[in-house]
Amino acid sequence: MIPDKNHFMLQIKKMLQIKKRIGWVMLLAIPAVSFGQDFNALLIPDSLKKGADVVKRYDERILEIKSPGKAVEHERHVYTILNEDGNKYGAYVTRYDKFTSINSVSCTLYDDMGKKLKHVKKSDMEDLSPGSDISLMTDQRIKATDFYYRNYPYTVDFEEEDDINGILGFSHWMPNGSEGMSVQLSRYVIIAPKDYEVRYKEFNCSIQPTITESGGKKTYTWEMKNLPARHEEKWGPSWEDIVPNVLFAPSDFEAQGYKGNMSSWENYGKFVYQLIKGRDVLPDEIKKKVHELTDNLKDNRQKVYALYDFLQKNTHYISIQLGIGGWQPFDATYVATKRYGDCKALSNYMIALLKEAGITGKYVEIWAEEDTPPIIEDFPCSQGDHVISCVPMGKDTIWLECTSQTESPGYMGSFTGGRKAILIDESGAHIVPTPTYSSADNLESRVIDASIDAEGNLDANSNTLYRCLAQEMPHSLMRDASSEQREKYLNRLFNLPTYKVDKSNYEEVTGAKPVVKEYLHVTSPNYAGVSGKRMFILPNLFNKSVNRFSADSARKYGLVYNRAFKDIDSISLKIPEGYTPESVPQDVKIDCKFGKYSASVKVLNNKIVYYRVRVQSPYKCPASDYPEFVKYYDQIYKADHARIVLVKKE
């Protein structure tokens, strides 16, 4: 049977995500367990099977630092897969590039009793590119294999040895690598010259290494045993915040002739600065264009906006990752000529444009996307996967996302807003905050003028103003979606049994706090229930809460919510002639640590007037607050689904 290629690639993506989470150290095995009987699944303690999808039987990672620029990495992982959810660990994925060469890989499959079934060598594995539609050049390659074995439980044993020629970081040790993984034994070892500073920081544990010295080298060993499986909880802390883990980083390091030290932010920043220094030279025609755009503008802010607009209209993002190019941007002339670049290159190009106009721009490293880890300020090292630029202006700063062709200047949003970043200049690295958006900023204000006929059919005109984080989806609908994609999304947007959006229109107001204005015409047959002389109507037409939580749930971890928003719904709903109210929901007002909510409804002549406000701010509360949390969301759910009962006059 030929394995399904799409399934195989999906497995690869899953494994890449896991390895990204726990770090990209590719290691070799130092044999410490024997084969056969040791892999018998019956030998696993019941405490490690409870709640587990996979048991990490044996895990040893060894990093031997030969010099600031060279190392040998070793790894061995033995997993027993207990069920379908653990199958992602039955596949093995590793990658290599200009810095990393794989000396050997060995993958072995065992059945439930520990009998060897299959062995795969490096030469047997698929060799693939990790590229995508936005990757133009990369020297990274992937080695991958999957046994496609599904007789549970089964065991896999993976071993690897790599040579590292160019050190820019070390892996993150996290024995419980993901949900549903228990750990029988996990060990992390660093062997380094005795005068080399080994830097590490523990989280959610107090484990300290065992240190031995021999022959001019020091060996540091961290070890954990018998860790039960864990599971994340909705509205809970991140995985990294609940499981034991240790972060490592170099002190002295070297890659492709560039040397540096990460023991302080000053030294780290100076290393990065040497990678970007002198790469801001523009072609003469671009210099001329800069002056055409800015010389007649007296305000620096206007100049920044004009140059950012030029950047957006004349470049686009393509990932380029070649050796040190994963850290160093292509120079400004390259971007000007090719009209493309990755985040580093485009940000560097923007800074070069600003420099030509007499404005100082800064190069900034940052974690991108939502739910990213925070910058660990007391542990200098590479912390980020993206680069942006900014323009300090006295007490204000203009932030610029240089990979987007549509984003408003100054707006960071959910992609890079509300977090710390690493600003680089000639004096080093500086931890700085990006803009944070409050509940008042993230506004969704909807005004609806609607009517319901005698059969209960709804006809509604909806005008909504979205701002900041709230406008990101409608902005994407405007800028990125086809008409077919937009129609499909809009007709799945509302929590209604049946409805149709047959008209839509969008307008955009750019700025540091951008706004999108949306008009929708919505029809919903049988929206109101009609039974005899009564009509049943939900006055909250489009913004009903769907979150409810079990009061009996045994909460283990605290409650964490990081976003802020404010929703305002103002509805005028015309009803058929001859109906009077029999039952109208009471006004609701809630104000607690989890948020604020109010809703009111009135029936005036032949019209229902409904007004709802919900304000949500970030919170972080202990697990003991869970009953109050359940009550809060239950109250909102009930209020949002409360019905008006109308009776037709005789």
C-alpha positions in Angstrom: 0.0 0.0 0.0 1.4 3.4 -1.0 1.1 5.9 1.9 -1.2 8.9 1.3 1.1 11.9 0.5 -1.3 14.5 1.9 -1.5 12.6 5.2 2.2 12.3 5.3 2.7 16.0 4.8 0.1 16.7 7.5 2.1 14.5 9.9 5.2 16.5 9.0 3.5 19.8 9.8 2.4 18.5 13.1 5.9 17.3 14.0 7.4 20.6 12.9 5.0 22.4 15.2 5.9 20.2 18.1 9.6 20.6 17.5 9.2 24.4 17.2 7.5 24.4 20.6 10.3 22.5 22.4 13.2 23.7 20.4 15.1 22.6 17.3 18.0 20.7 18.8 18.6 17.5 16.8 20.5 15.1 18.9 22.1 11.7 18.9 21.5 8.8 21.0 23.7 7.6 23.8 22.5 4.1 24.4 21.2 3.8 28.0 18.4 1.3 27.7 18.4 -2.1 26.0 16.1 -3.3 23.3 13.3 -5.8 23.3 11.8 -6.4 26.8 12.5 -2.8 27.9 10.1 -1.6 25.2 7.3 -3.9 26.4 4.3 -1.6 26.9 3.1 -3.8 29.8 6.0 -2.4 31.8 4.7 1.1 31.8 3.3 2.2 35.2 -0.4 2.9 35.3 0.3 6.4 36.6 2.0 7.2 33.3 -0.8 5.7 31.2 -3.5 7.8 33.0 -4.7 10.6 30.6 -1.9 9.9 28.2 -1.8 9.4 24.5 1.9 8.8 24.4 4.5 7.9 26.9 8.0 9.3 26.5 9.9 6.2 27.7 13.4 7.5 27.2 14.6 10.9 26.1 18.3 11.9 26.2 19.7 15.0 24.5 23.4 15.8 24.5 24.9 19.0 23.3 28.7 19.0 23.2 30.1 22.5 22.6 33.5 22.3 20.9 34.0 26.0 20.4 31.8 29.1 20.2 31.0 28.1 16.6 31.0 24.4 16.6 29.1 21.7 18.4 27.9 18.1 18.1 24.3 17.3 19.1 22.9 14.0 20.0 19.4 12.8 20.6 17.4 9.7 21.4 13.7 9.5 21.8 11.7 6.4 22.6 7.9 6.8 22.5 5.1 4.3 23.2 2.0 5.4 21.4 -1.2 4.4 23.2 -3.9 5.6 20.9 -4.8 7.5 17.7 -4.1 10.9 19.3 -0.5 9.9 19.9 0.2 8.9 16.3 2.0 12.2 15.5 4.9 10.8 17.6 5.0 7.7 15.4 6.5 9.8 12.7 9.9 11.4 12.7 10.9 14.7 11.2 14.2 16.5 11.3 15.8 19.2 9.3 19.2 20.3 8.1 20.7 23.5 6.6 23.9 25.3 6.1 24.5 25.3 9.8 23.4 21.7 10.5 24.5 18.5 8.8 23.0 15.2 9.8 25.6 12.5 10.4 23.2 9.7 11.1 19.5 8.9 11.7 18.0 5.7 12.9 14.2 4.9 13.3 13.0 1.6 14.7 9.4 0.3 15.3 8.4 -2.2 18.0 5.1 -3.9 18.7 3.3 -3.9 22.1 5.6 -6.7 23.5 8.8 -4.9 22.4 9.4 -7.0 19.3 11.3 -5.2 16.6 9.2 -4.9 13.4 11.0 -2.4 11.1 14.1 -0.3 10.9 14.6 2.9 8.8 18.0 4.5 8.0 18.8 8.0 6.9 19.0 6.9 3.3 15.5 5.4 3.5 13.8 8.6 4.7 12.1 11.1 2.4 14.1 14.2 1.7 11.7 17.2 1.3 11.7 21.0 1.1 9.9 22.9 3.9 9.2 25.8 1.5 5.8 27.4 0.8 4.2 29.8 -1.6 5.9 32.7 0.2 9.4 31.1 0.3 11.7 32.0 -2.6 15.0 30.7 -1.3 15.9 28.5 1.6 18.7 26.1 2.3 16.6 24.1 4.7 15.7 20.5 3.9 13.6 18.0 5.8 14.2 14.3 6.5 11.0 12.5 7.4 9.5 9.1 7.8 6.2 7.6 9.2 5.7 3.9 10.0 1.9 4.1 9.5 1.5 1.5 12.2 -1.8 1.5 14.1 -1.8 -1.6 16.4 -1.8 0.1 19.8 0.2 0.3 21.9 3.4 0.4 19.8 6.9 1.9 20.4 9.2 3.9 18.2 12.9 4.6 18.9 14.5 7.6 17.1 18.2 8.4 17.1 20.2 11.2 15.5 23.6 12.8 15.4 24.3 16.2 13.9 27.3 18.4 13.4 26.7 22.1 14.1 28.9 24.6 12.2 27.6 28.0 13.4 25.9 28.4 16.8 23.1 31.0 17.2 21.1 29.3 19.8 20.3 26.2 21.8 17.2 24.2 22.2 14.5 24.5 24.9 14.2 21.5 27.2 10.5 20.6 27.9 10.1 17.0 28.9 6.2 17.1 28.7 6.4 18.3 25.1 2.7 18.4 24.5 -0.7 17.6 25.9 -1.3 14.0 26.7 2.4 13.1 27.0 3.7 11.5 30.1 7.5 11.0 30.8 9.3 8.0 32.2 12.8 9.6 31.8 14.1 12.8 30.2 17.6 14.0 30.4 19.4 17.0 28.9 23.2 17.1 28.9 25.6 20.0 28.0 29.3 19.3 27.7 31.4 22.5 27.4 34.9 23.8 27.9 35.3 24.5 31.6 35.7 28.2 30.9 32.6 28.5 28.8 29.6 30.1 30.5 26.6 27.8 30.2 23.4 30.0 30.5 20.1 28.6 31.5 16.8 29.6 33.2 14.2 27.3 34.8 10.5 27.7 34.6 7.8 26.0 36.7 10.5 23.9 38.5 13.5 24.4 40.7 15.7 21.7 39.1 19.4 22.4 39.1 22.0 20.5 37.0 24.4 18.0 38.3 27.9 19.4 37.3 31.0 17.3 36.9 34.4 18.3 35.6 37.0 16.2 33.7 39.8 16.8 31.2 39.2 20.5 30.8 35.4 20.1 30.3 32.3 20.5 32.4 29.3 18.3 32.0 25.9 19.7 33.1 23.0 17.2 33.4 19.3 17.9 34.0 17.0 15.0 34.6 13.3 14.4 35.3 11.4 11.2 35.8 7.9 9.9 36.1 6.0 13.0 35.0 2.3 12.3 34.5 0.4 13.5 31.4 -1.1 17.0 31.5 -3.8 18.8 29.6 -4.4 22.4 28.8 -7.7 24.1 29.9 -9.8 26.6 28.0 -9.1 30.1 29.2 -6.0 28.7 31.0 -2.3 29.6 30.9 -0.1 28.6 28.0 1.6 25.2 27.9 5.0 26.8 28.7 3.5 28.3 31.8 2.3 25.0 33.4 4.9 22.4 32.6 8.5 22.2 33.8 11.0 23.5 31.3 14.5 25.0 31.0 15.6 27.6 28.5 19.3 27.6 27.3 21.3 30.2 25.4 24.9 30.7 24.3 27.3 33.1 25.9 30.1 33.4 23.3 29.0 32.2 19.8 30.0 32.4 16.2 28.4 31.8 12.8 29.8 32.3 9.3 32.6 34.5 10.6 30.4 36.7 12.7 31.2 36.6 16.5 29.1 37.7 19.4 28.1 37.2 23.0 24.6 36.9 24.4 25.3 37.4 28.1 23.9 40.9 28.1 21.3 42.8 25.9 24.1 45.3 25.1 26.3 42.5 23.6 23.4 40.8 21.9 22.3 44.0 20.2 25.8 44.9 19.1 26.0 41.5 17.4 22.8 42.0 15.5 23.8 45.6 14.6 27.0 44.3 13.0 24.8 42.1 10.7 22.7 45.1 9.5 25.4 47.9 9.6 26.2 49.3 6.1 23.3 47.5 4.4 21.2 50.7 4.0 22.7 52.0 0.7 20.0 52.9 -1.8 20.3 53.2 -5.6 20.4 56.7 -7.0 17.0 56.5 -8.6 15.4 55.5 -5.2 17.2 58.3 -3.4 15.7 60.7 -6.0 12.3 59.2 -5.5 12.6 59.6 -1.7 13.2 63.3 -2.1 10.4 63.7 -4.6 8.0 62.2 -2.1 9.2 64.0 1.0 11.0 67.3 0.3 7.8 69.3 0.1 6.4 67.8 3.3 7.2 69.7 6.4 6.0 67.2 9.0 8.1 64.1 9.7 5.0 62.0 10.3 3.7 62.8 6.8 7.1 61.9 5.4 7.0 58.5 7.2 3.5 57.8 5.9 4.5 58.8 2.4 7.6 56.5 2.4 5.6 53.6 4.0 3.0 54.0 1.2 5.8 53.8 -1.3 7.2 50.7 0.3 3.8 49.0 0.3 3.1 49.8 -3.3 6.6 48.8 -4.6 7.6 45.7 -2.7 6.1 42.4 -1.5 7.0 39.8 1.1 8.9 36.6 0.2 10.8 34.5 2.7 14.5 34.1 2.1 16.5 31.9 4.5 20.0 31.1 3.4 22.6 30.5 6.1 23.3 33.7 8.1 20.5 35.2 6.0 18.2 33.8 8.5 19.5 36.6 10.7 21.0 39.1 8.3 18.8 41.2 5.9 19.5 41.5 2.2 20.8 45.0 1.6 18.6 47.9 0.5 19.9 47.9 -3.1 18.8 44.3 -3.5 15.3 45.0 -2.3 15.0 48.1 -4.4 16.1 46.2 -7.5 14.2 43.0 -6.9 11.1 44.7 -5.3 10.8 41.9 -2.7 12.3 40.7 0.6 11.7 39.0 3.8 10.7 40.8 7.1 14.4 41.6 7.8 15.1 42.9 4.3 11.9 45.0 4.0 12.3 46.5 7.4 16.0 47.4 6.7 14.9 48.9 3.3 12.2 51.0 5.1 14.9 52.3 7.5 17.1 53.1 4.5 14.3 55.1 2.9 13.8 57.0 6.1 17.5 57.7 6.5 17.6 59.3 3.0 14.8 61.6 4.1 16.7 62.6 7.3 14.6 60.4 9.6 16.0 57.8 12.0 14.3 54.4 11.9 15.0 51.5 14.1 15.3 47.7 13.5 13.1 45.7 15.9 13.0 41.9 16.6 9.7 40.6 17.9 7.5 37.5 18.3 4.7 37.6 15.8 1.1 36.2 15.9 -1.2 35.9 18.8 -0.5 33.9 22.0 3.3 34.2 21.6 5.6 33.8 24.5 6.6 37.0 26.3 10.1 38.4 26.1 12.1 37.1 29.1 13.8 40.3 30.0 16.3 38.9 32.5 17.6 36.3 30.0 19.3 37.9 27.0 19.2 35.8 23.8 17.4 35.6 20.5 13.7 35.9 21.3 11.6 36.6 18.3 10.7 35.2 14.8 9.9 38.5 13.0 11.4 41.9 12.3 9.5 45.2 12.1 10.7 48.9 12.1 9.8 51.9 14.1 10.4 55.7 14.1 10.9 57.2 17.6 9.3 60.7 17.7 9.8 62.3 21.1 7.1 60.8 23.3 5.5 59.0 20.4 6.7 56.2 18.2 5.4 55.2 14.7 5.5 51.4 14.3 5.6 49.9 10.8 4.8 46.4 9.7 6.9 46.3 6.5 5.7 42.9 5.2 2.1 44.0 4.7 0.9 45.8 1.5 -2.4 46.9 3.1 -1.8 47.6 6.8 -2.2 51.1 8.2 1.0 52.9 9.2 1.4 52.8 13.0 -0.9 49.9 13.5 0.5 46.7 15.0 -2.7 44.9 15.9 -2.9 41.2 17.0 0.1 40.3 14.9 2.8 42.3 16.8 0.9 44.6 19.2 0.6 44.4 22.9 3.9 42.9 23.7 7.6 43.6 24.3 10.1 43.7 21.5 13.9 44.0 21.1 15.0 47.3 19.5 18.5 47.2 17.9 20.9 50.1 17.5 24.6 50.7 17.7 24.5 50.8 21.5 22.9 47.3 21.8 19.5 45.9 22.3 16.7 47.6 24.2 13.4 46.0 25.5 10.5 48.2 24.3 6.7 47.9 24.3 4.6 47.9 21.2 1.2 49.5 21.2 -1.5 47.9 23.4 -5.1 48.1 22.4 -7.7 48.6 25.1 -11.3 47.6 25.1 -12.3 51.1 24.1 -9.9 50.8 21.1 -11.2 47.4 20.0 -14.7 48.6 19.3 -17.4 46.8 17.4 -20.5 49.1 17.2 -23.4 47.7 15.3 -26.7 49.6 14.5 -29.5 47.5 13.0 -32.7 48.6 11.5 -34.9 45.5 11.0 -38.4 44.3 10.6 -40.2 41.0 11.1 -43.4 40.2 9.1 -46.4 38.2 10.2 -44.8 34.9 9.2 -41.7 35.6 11.3 -39.3 36.4 8.5 -36.5 38.8 9.3 -35.3 41.6 7.1 -32.3 43.6 8.5 -30.0 46.4 7.5 -26.8 46.2 9.6 -24.3 49.0 9.8 -21.2 48.2 11.9 -18.1 50.2 12.8 -15.0 48.0 13.6 -11.9 49.5 15.1 -8.4 48.2 15.8 -8.4 44.4 16.5 -12.1 44.2 15.7 -11.4 45.5 12.1 -8.8 42.9 11.2 -11.3 40.3 9.8 -13.3 42.8 7.8 -10.1 44.4 6.6 -9.0 41.0 5.4 -12.4 40.5 3.7 -11.8 43.8 1.9 -8.2 43.3 0.9 -7.5 39.6 0.7 -10.8 37.7 0.0 -12.4 37.0 -3.3 -16.1 37.8 -3.7 -16.8 34.1 -3.4 -14.8 33.8 -0.2 -16.4 36.9 1.3 -19.9 35.6 0.5 -19.1 32.2 2.1 -17.7 33.8 5.2 -20.6 36.3 5.7 -23.1 33.5 5.3 -21.5 31.6 8.2 -20.9 34.7 10.4 -24.0 34.8 12.5 -25.4 32.2 14.8 -28.7 31.7 12.9 -30.3 28.5 11.6 -30.9 30.0 8.2 -30.0 33.4 6.7 -28.7 35.1 3.7 -26.4 38.1 3.3 -27.3 39.4 -0.2 -25.7 42.8 0.0 -22.5 44.0 1.5 -20.3 47.0 1.4 -17.1 48.1 3.1 -15.3 51.4 3.7 -11.9 51.8 5.4 -10.4 54.7 7.4 -6.6 54.2 7.8 -4.5 55.3 10.7 -2.8 54.1 13.9 -6.2 52.9 15.0 -7.8 51.9 11.7 -11.6 51.6 11.2 -13.7 49.6 8.8 -17.3 50.4 8.2 -19.5 47.5 7.1 -23.0 47.5 5.6 -24.9 44.2 5.3 -28.4 43.4 4.2 -29.5 40.2 5.9 -32.7 38.1 5.5 -33.6 35.1 7.7 -36.8 33.1 7.0 -38.7 32.1 10.1 -36.4 33.9 12.4 -39.3 34.5 14.8 -41.4 31.5 16.0 -45.1 31.8 15.3 -47.5 29.6 17.3 -51.2 30.4 17.1 -51.6 34.0 18.3 -48.1 34.2 19.8 -44.8 35.3 18.3 -41.5 34.4 19.9 -38.5 36.7 19.1 -34.9 36.9 20.2 -34.2 40.6 20.2 -30.4 40.1 20.1 -30.2 39.4 16.4 -26.6 38.8 15.6 -24.3 38.9 18.6 -25.3 36.1 20.9 -22.7 34.5 23.2 -22.0 30.8 22.6 -19.7 30.2 25.6 -21.0 28.1 28.5 -18.9 26.1 31.0 -19.6 23.2 33.3 -19.9 24.2 36.9 -18.8 20.6 37.9 -15.5 20.9 36.1 -12.5 20.4 38.4 -10.3 23.3 37.5 -6.6 22.8 37.9 -5.1 26.0 36.4 -5.8 29.7 36.7 -7.9 31.7 34.3 -6.2 33.8 31.7 -7.6 36.0 29.0 -5.4 38.4 27.1 -7.7 40.3 24.7 -9.8 43.3 25.2 -12.9 44.5 23.3 -16.1 46.5 23.5 -19.3 45.5 21.7 -22.2 47.8 21.3 -25.4 46.5 19.7 -28.3 49.0 19.0 -31.3 47.4 17.4 -34.6 48.8 16.2 -36.9 45.9 15.2 -40.3 46.7 13.6 -43.0 44.0 14.4 -46.3 43.3 12.7 -49.4 45.3 13.5 -51.7 44.0 16.2 -49.1 42.4 18.6 -48.6 43.4 22.2 -46.0 42.2 24.7 -46.9 39.3 26.9 -43.4 38.7 28.3 -40.3 41.0 28.0 -36.9 40.1 29.5 -35.7 42.1 32.5 -32.8 44.5 32.1 -29.5 42.8 32.9 -26.4 44.5 34.3 -23.2 42.7 35.3 -20.0 44.2 36.6 -17.3 41.8 37.9 -13.6 41.0 37.6 -14.3 39.1 34.3 -16.0 41.9 32.5 -19.0 44.2 32.2 -22.3 43.5 30.4 -25.6 45.2 30.2 -28.7 44.6 28.0 -32.1 46.3 27.9 -35.2 45.7 25.7 -38.4 47.6 25.4 -41.5 47.3 23.2 -42.7 50.7 22.0 -45.8 50.7 19.8 -44.9 48.4 16.9 -41.2 48.4 17.6 -38.7 46.5 19.7 -35.8 48.6 20.9 -32.8 46.5 22.1 -29.5 47.8 23.5 -26.5 45.7 24.5 -23.0 46.6 25.7 -20.3 44.2 26.6 -16.8 45.3 27.8 -14.1 42.8 28.1 -10.6 43.5 29.5 -7.7 41.1 30.0 -7.7 39.1 33.3 -5.6 36.6 35.2 -7.3 34.9 38.1 -6.7 31.9 40.3 -8.5 28.6 39.7 -10.6 29.3 42.9 -12.5 32.0 40.9 -13.8 29.4 38.4 -17.4 29.2 39.9 -17.7 33.0 39.5 -16.3 32.7 36.0 -18.9 30.0 35.1 -21.7 32.2 36.5 -20.5 35.3 34.5 -20.6 33.5 31.2 -23.9 31.7 32.1 -25.6 35.0 32.8 -24.4 36.5 29.5 -25.6 33.4 27.6 -29.0 33.5 29.2 -29.4 37.2 28.6 -28.3 37.0 25.0 -30.9 34.2 24.3 -33.8 35.7 26.3 -37.0 35.9 24.2 -39.8 38.3 23.9 -43.3 36.8 23.7 -45.8 38.8 21.8 -49.6 38.2 21.6 -51.8 39.2 18.8 -54.9 41.1 19.8 -58.2 39.4 19.2 
